Amino acid sequence: MAVSGMTGIENMLAQMRAVVHAAEGASVTAPASMATNPAAGSFATELKASLERVSSAQMSAKAQASAYELGAPNISLNDVMIDLQKANIGFQTAVQVRNRLVAAYKEISSISV
């Protein structure tokens, strides 16, 4: 869980950087996952996948916290707290991305043609 959570966050940040570079007009090399399936590289698909990863991290952390509360012997408090913080950071990142997308949409919609 710990490695996949960080990998998901790093992938999300790499995708955000790729979008920024593409918007600036720089040539961006596509990640390996996009090279095999061009449809997987669409912004909507990547955004949906990122939101699903955040949701699954939250559900996993909540399930782990519940198991700890019920006294599961193989779950430590340290792991529960770390996973809850990772889920929180993922959620905060998703909220910030949403805020930036809404601000960009408002700015574009206010441009007169």
Beta strands, then each sheet from edge to edge (+ up, - down):
end
